[in-house]
Each structure stands twice: as C-alpha cells, then as structure tokens.
Amino acid sequence: MIVKNDRKVINGWAFYDWANSVYNLVITSVVFPKFYLSQTPDVVTFFGREFNNVELYSYVFSASFIVVSLLVPLLSGIADYLGNKKRFMQFFCYLGAAACMSMFFFDKNHLELSMLSPFFASIGFWSSLVFYNSYLPQIATPDRHDKISAKGFSLGYIGSIILLISIIVALKTIDLGVDENGESLNHYITRTGFIAVGLWWAGFAQITYSRLPNNVLDQVPTKEDGFIYRGYRELRKVWKELSDQAQLKRFLLSYFIYNMGVQTIMLLAVVFADVEINWPIVDGEPDKTGLIISIILIQLVAVVGASLMARISKRIGNIAVIKIAVVIWISICVIAYFITEPSQFYVLAAMVGFVMGGIQSMSRSTYSKMLPETKDHASYFSFFDVLEKIGLIIGPFLFGFVTGRFDGMRNAVIVLASIFILGFISLFWVRSKKLEVSNS
C-alpha cells in the first residue's frame, strides 16, 4: 500500500517527466524533424508510392497512435487486474528509448525500415504515459493534483532544454569535416544526439522506478480467468461506470477535441516554421538558428505557464482556466496563418509556450479529480489516453492530407483553428462539483 502525499514518492513520480520529455522536445519537436527534412527530398517513395515528405512524416506518427489506441486499453485492464502497471510502464519506456537510439542508423534510401524508429519510439513514449499518469490519483489527494501535475511538466521542460542545448552546442562547436563527396559529416553529431535521448530517458527513469510501487493496492489476481479475458472484462467494467458519469464523459469529449489541436501543433510546429517562415539567408543558405532559439523559448515559457495556470485554477476553477487556454490556442492558429517573418514567429512561440504546459497539466489534473472512487486507475487513464491518441490519429492525418492535397500548411492551420473552436464550445457543458470542492 502507498501513503498519499508522500513527498519522496511524489518527487519520484514527477521525475519521470524529466526523463521522458527529452523525447517530446528532441525527437518530435526539434532535432529529428529538422534532421528528417534535411535528409529527405520534398517527394519521397514509400512502399512504391510517392508522398510529400511532410505528409509521410504525419502519416507515420498517425499510424503509431492507431497502435497505441488499440493496444493500451487492453494492457491497462490487464495491469489493473494483475496490479503490475509499473512493469508495463518500464517495458514501454525501454521500447521507446531503444527506438530513439536506433535513429542513429536512419537511411533515406531505406525509409520503410528507417521510419520504424520514430514509429516505435512514439508507441513507447505514449504508452508509458498511460501507466505513469494513472499513478496521480493514487499518490496524492485531489487538492494537490494541479500543483503536482504542473511540477511534472515543469521538470520535463527544464530537463529537455538541458539536453537540447547540449546537442545544439555540440553541433555549433564540433566540425567533423566532409566525406569523399564533399558533404558534411556533422549529421553524425545529430545521430549521436538520438542515442543521448534514449540513454537520458531510460537512465533517469530509474529514479522514478525506485520510488513508485508496482502494486499500489496489493491486488492478488485469481486464476479463474485468462489475463486477456480479464483485461477486456476490466475495460467493460470501466465503460459501464462511465455511463453513469455524465460530466466526466462531457469533459472527455471536450478534451478529445481541443487536445487534438494541441498535440498536432506540438508535433508539427517546427516543420511549419522550417518551411513557411522566411529565415534570413547566410552564405547562400537559410539561417535557422532563430528556430532553435524559439523552441528553447517555448520550453522556458511553458514552465511559467504550467505553474501560473495551476495557481489561477485555485481562484477561478479548472474548466475556466482551460477555456482561457483554448481561446489563446485559437488566436495562435489565426496568427500562424498570416505570419512570414522570424520576429513574428518568436512572438507566436512565446504564446505557444505559455499555454502548452498549462493546458496539458490542467487537463491531466482535471480528469484525475473527476474520477470516481476506483481501483481501476490504469483502465480509466487508458480511456483518457485513447481519446488523446485518436485525436493524434486524426489531427496529424488531417494536417498532412490538407498540406499534401491543398497546396501548403497554412490551409491546414485553419483546420486546427476550427478544431479549437469546437473544443471551446464543448467546454460550456462541463460542470463538476468535485472541481468546485477541490478548488474552494
């Protein structure tokens, strides 16, 4: 059994954000997208078909989210039944870390094999988060969920900045020369950065694993049914309980809509800026140093945003804070449609950073507060995660489809603005006495 609000356990839990957020920043947000665009032509061949390279990038991630949305609900049900969700969390953590390190061998001439690395890294990252998030209602009382959730995201942003800056410094100060064809060998520094991400992720996660119990509620499974059957049975049980939780279902619907936009922007913002912003020309090539600086700015502002929104929620409530954040996201999409210059993008990056950490942390803690008394936390959070992943299937797919079929990413940005507007409207149907009590 675990004692709630134990400082050592809470710090250990939050530290997993420090460990895994390097994947989110280095792999999905900054280094790998730029590396991928530099290594591939505008039109690529994949299993005999031609795709725009941004379109293919979006489709691969969408495919990974399909796997996560199908696999994790079953596994979370099994984890709740067996009481061993930390083991599942560890498996997906190591899968993701190993996949990150395998990106060292990325080869544009063998994309079918090379794209397996970001595919499995995505599965590992997002699947481990389901079991990680499900610990929150078990390690702390509801009145502390906002603060603890924000702490986790803040640690993640700080840790990921440290590794990203280390990779950037290496790229700027080390020169490996050129190969026999006269091409720079510095891409090996980037490739080594992918190995560093995997080692950072798996290594720092050991702090979390040393402090979190595997079987929080000391569950002892019976042998009357097979594991797979019990996994499905746990899911049916949660689905039935959700039918009596009208406000929780409304929040899940709202979350599904607005988070579709949030995650799509986080996944593809660097790709958008790389292509659509007029970066200055230096020595005949676009100088995109400002893009990296803006990404660091986003992470720093996100730390402030997550903490500030957690404090504001105590005064006006979780749902009101999320509404404000969604309005800012709508404004971001509208501004992104028109901007073309780096200075304009820096302002937009600051806006993204402010709401990025806040809306994620508030969404996680809000859902945690609204849960009924239950032992099936992993199963409940799998529903939360599945909605997020279905949104991530639809969002990047729409972005890639509109980009590839309607001549550019700016039209895709308008689609994202429409998604946020729907999410904002749906939030007006969410009311919960649990949130009022916890914020009073």
Backbone hydrogen bonds, N-H to C=O, Kabsch-Sander energy under -0.5 kcal/mol:
donor,donor_aa,acceptor,acceptor_aa,energy
4,K,2,I,-0.5
5,N,139,I,-3.3
6,D,3,V,-1.0
6,D,139,I,-0.5
7,R,5,N,-0.5
10,I,6,D,-2.6
11,N,7,R,-2.6
12,G,8,K,-1.9
13,W,9,V,-2.6
14,A,10,I,-2.8
15,F,11,N,-1.5
16,Y,13,W,-1.6
17,D,14,A,-1.3
18,W,14,A,-0.8
19,A,15,F,-1.8
20,N,16,Y,-2.9
21,S,17,D,-2.0
23,Y,20,N,-1.6
24,N,20,N,-0.8
25,L,21,S,-2.2
26,V,22,V,-2.3
27,I,22,V,-0.8
27,I,23,Y,-1.4
28,T,23,Y,-1.8
29,S,24,N,-0.5
30,V,25,L,-2.1
32,F,26,V,-2.3
34,K,30,V,-1.8
35,F,31,V,-2.8
36,Y,32,F,-3.4
37,L,33,P,-2.4
38,S,34,K,-2.1
39,Q,35,F,-1.7
40,T,36,Y,-1.5
44,V,51,F,-2.9
46,F,44,V,-0.5
46,F,49,R,-3.2
49,R,46,F,-1.6
51,F,44,V,-2.6
53,N,42,D,-2.7
56,L,52,N,-2.4
57,Y,53,N,-2.0
58,S,54,V,-2.1
59,Y,55,E,-2.1
60,V,56,L,-2.4
61,F,57,Y,-1.5
62,S,58,S,-2.1
63,A,59,Y,-2.4
64,S,60,V,-1.7
65,F,61,F,-1.7
66,I,62,S,-1.5
67,V,63,A,-1.7
68,V,64,S,-2.1
69,S,65,F,-2.5
70,L,66,I,-1.4
71,L,67,V,-2.7
72,V,68,V,-2.2
75,L,71,L,-2.0
76,S,72,V,-3.1
77,G,73,P,-1.5
78,I,74,L,-1.9
79,A,75,L,-2.7
80,D,76,S,-2.4
81,Y,77,G,-1.9
82,L,78,I,-2.9
83,G,79,A,-2.3
84,N,79,A,-1.1
85,K,214,N,-0.6
86,K,214,N,-0.6
87,R,84,N,-1.0
88,F,84,N,-1.1
89,M,85,K,-2.4
90,Q,86,K,-2.4
91,F,87,R,-2.2
92,F,88,F,-2.2
93,C,89,M,-1.9
94,Y,90,Q,-2.5
95,L,91,F,-2.2
96,G,92,F,-2.5
97,A,93,C,-2.4
98,A,94,Y,-2.4
99,A,95,L,-2.1
100,C,96,G,-2.1
101,M,97,A,-2.0
102,S,98,A,-1.7
103,M,99,A,-0.6
103,M,100,C,-1.3
104,F,101,M,-1.5
105,F,102,S,-1.7
106,F,103,M,-1.9
110,H,107,D,-1.8
111,L,108,K,-0.6
113,L,110,H,-0.7
114,S,110,H,-2.7
115,M,111,L,-2.9
116,L,113,L,-1.3
117,S,114,S,-1.4
119,F,115,M,-1.4
120,F,116,L,-2.8
121,A,117,S,-2.3
122,S,118,P,-2.0
123,I,119,F,-1.6
124,G,120,F,-2.5
125,F,121,A,-2.5
126,W,122,S,-2.4
127,S,123,I,-2.0
128,S,124,G,-1.9
129,L,125,F,-1.4
130,V,126,W,-0.8
130,V,127,S,-0.6
131,F,127,S,-1.0
132,Y,128,S,-2.0
133,N,129,L,-3.2
134,S,130,V,-1.5
135,Y,132,Y,-1.4
136,L,133,N,-1.5
138,Q,135,Y,-1.4
139,I,135,Y,-1.6
139,I,136,L,-0.6
140,A,136,L,-1.2
144,R,141,T,-2.3
145,H,142,P,-1.3
146,D,142,P,-0.5
148,I,144,R,-2.4
149,S,145,H,-2.7
150,A,146,D,-2.3
151,K,147,K,-2.0
152,G,148,I,-2.1
153,F,149,S,-2.0
154,S,150,A,-2.6
155,L,151,K,-2.5
156,G,152,G,-2.1
157,Y,153,F,-2.3
158,I,154,S,-2.2
159,G,155,L,-2.7
160,S,156,G,-2.3
161,I,157,Y,-1.8
162,I,158,I,-1.8
163,L,159,G,-1.7
164,L,160,S,-2.5
165,I,161,I,-2.9
166,S,162,I,-1.7
167,I,163,L,-2.1
168,I,164,L,-2.5
169,V,165,I,-2.9
170,A,166,S,-1.9
171,L,167,I,-2.3
172,K,168,I,-2.0
173,T,169,V,-1.9
174,I,170,A,-2.0
179,D,183,E,-2.4
182,G,179,D,-1.8
185,L,177,G,-2.7
188,Y,185,L,-2.0
189,I,186,N,-1.4
190,T,186,N,-1.1
191,R,187,H,-2.3
192,T,188,Y,-2.1
193,G,189,I,-1.6
194,F,190,T,-1.2
195,I,191,R,-1.2
196,A,192,T,-2.1
197,V,193,G,-2.0
198,G,194,F,-1.7
199,L,195,I,-2.3
200,W,196,A,-2.7
201,W,197,V,-2.7
202,A,198,G,-2.4
203,G,199,L,-2.3
204,F,200,W,-2.5
205,A,201,W,-1.3
206,Q,203,G,-1.3
207,I,204,F,-1.4
208,T,204,F,-0.7
209,Y,205,A,-2.4
210,S,206,Q,-1.6
211,R,207,I,-0.6
211,R,208,T,-1.3
212,L,208,T,-2.1
216,V,214,N,-0.7
218,D,215,N,-1.3
230,R,226,G,-2.3
231,G,227,F,-2.3
232,Y,228,I,-2.0
233,R,229,Y,-2.3
234,E,230,R,-2.6
235,L,231,G,-1.6
236,R,232,Y,-2.3
237,K,233,R,-2.0
238,V,234,E,-2.1
239,W,235,L,-2.6
240,K,236,R,-2.1
241,E,237,K,-2.0
242,L,238,V,-2.3
243,S,239,W,-1.0
244,D,241,E,-1.2
245,Q,242,L,-1.8
246,A,244,D,-0.6
249,K,245,Q,-2.3
250,R,246,A,-2.0
251,F,247,Q,-2.3
252,L,248,L,-2.4
253,L,249,K,-2.1
254,S,250,R,-2.3
255,Y,251,F,-3.1
256,F,252,L,-2.5
257,I,253,L,-1.7
258,Y,254,S,-2.5
259,N,255,Y,-2.4
260,M,256,F,-0.8
261,G,257,I,-0.9
262,V,258,Y,-1.9
263,Q,259,N,-2.7
264,T,260,M,-1.5
265,I,261,G,-2.2
266,M,262,V,-2.3
267,L,263,Q,-2.0
268,L,264,T,-1.9
269,A,265,I,-1.9
272,F,268,L,-2.3
273,A,269,A,-2.6
274,D,270,V,-2.6
275,V,271,V,-1.5
276,E,272,F,-3.3
277,I,273,A,-1.4
278,N,340,T,-3.4
279,W,277,I,-1.6
282,V,280,P,-0.5
282,V,285,E,-3.3
285,E,282,V,-1.7
287,D,280,P,-3.7
288,K,286,P,-0.9
291,L,288,K,-0.8
292,I,288,K,-1.2
293,I,289,T,-2.1
294,S,290,G,-2.2
295,I,291,L,-1.7
296,I,292,I,-2.1
297,L,293,I,-2.3
298,I,294,S,-2.2
299,Q,295,I,-1.8
300,L,296,I,-2.3
301,V,297,L,-2.6
302,A,298,I,-2.0
303,V,299,Q,-1.3
304,V,300,L,-1.2
305,G,301,V,-2.8
306,A,302,A,-2.7
307,S,303,V,-1.7
308,L,304,V,-2.8
309,M,305,G,-2.4
310,A,306,A,-1.5
311,R,307,S,-1.6
312,I,308,L,-2.5
313,S,309,M,-2.0
314,K,310,A,-0.5
314,K,311,R,-1.0
315,R,312,I,-1.6
316,I,312,I,-2.3
317,G,313,S,-1.6
321,V,317,G,-1.6
322,I,318,N,-2.4
323,K,319,I,-2.3
324,I,320,A,-2.0
325,A,321,V,-2.2
326,V,322,I,-2.4
327,V,323,K,-2.1
328,I,324,I,-1.8
329,W,325,A,-2.0
330,I,326,V,-2.2
331,S,327,V,-2.0
332,I,328,I,-2.2
333,C,329,W,-2.0
334,V,330,I,-2.1
335,I,331,S,-2.6
336,A,332,I,-2.6
337,Y,333,C,-1.4
338,F,334,V,-0.7
338,F,335,I,-1.1
339,I,335,I,-1.8
345,F,341,E,-1.8
346,Y,342,P,-2.1
347,V,343,S,-1.2
348,L,344,Q,-1.9
349,A,345,F,-2.7
350,A,346,Y,-1.9
351,M,347,V,-1.7
352,V,348,L,-2.5
353,G,349,A,-2.6
354,F,350,A,-2.0
355,V,351,M,-1.6
356,M,352,V,-2.2
357,G,353,G,-1.0
358,G,354,F,-0.6
359,I,355,V,-2.3
360,Q,356,M,-1.2
361,S,357,G,-2.5
362,M,358,G,-2.6
363,S,359,I,-1.7
364,R,360,Q,-2.1
365,S,361,S,-2.1
366,T,362,M,-2.4
367,Y,363,S,-2.2
368,S,364,R,-1.9
369,K,365,S,-2.1
370,M,366,T,-1.6
371,L,367,Y,-0.7
371,L,368,S,-0.7
377,H,375,K,-0.9
380,Y,376,D,-2.3
381,F,377,H,-2.7
382,S,378,A,-1.3
383,F,379,S,-1.3
384,F,380,Y,-1.6
385,D,381,F,-2.5
386,V,382,S,-3.0
387,L,383,F,-2.2
388,E,384,F,-1.5
389,K,385,D,-2.7
390,I,386,V,-2.9
391,G,387,L,-2.0
392,L,388,E,-1.8
393,I,389,K,-1.7
394,I,390,I,-2.4
395,G,391,G,-3.5
397,F,393,I,-1.1
398,L,394,I,-3.0
399,F,395,G,-2.6
400,G,396,P,-3.1
401,F,397,F,-3.0
402,V,398,L,-2.9
403,T,399,F,-2.2
404,G,400,G,-2.6
405,R,401,F,-2.4
406,F,402,V,-2.3
408,G,403,T,-1.8
412,A,408,G,-0.6
413,V,409,M,-1.6
414,I,410,R,-1.2
415,V,411,N,-1.2
416,L,412,A,-1.7
417,A,413,V,-2.0
418,S,414,I,-1.9
419,I,415,V,-1.6
420,F,416,L,-2.1
421,I,417,A,-1.9
422,L,418,S,-1.9
423,G,419,I,-2.2
424,F,420,F,-2.5
425,I,421,I,-2.1
426,S,422,L,-2.1
427,L,423,G,-1.1
428,F,425,I,-1.4
429,W,426,S,-1.5
430,V,427,L,-1.5
431,R,429,W,-0.6
436,E,432,S,-1.5
437,V,433,K,-2.7
438,S,434,K,-2.2
439,N,435,L,-1.3
440,S,436,E,-0.6
440,S,437,V,-0.9
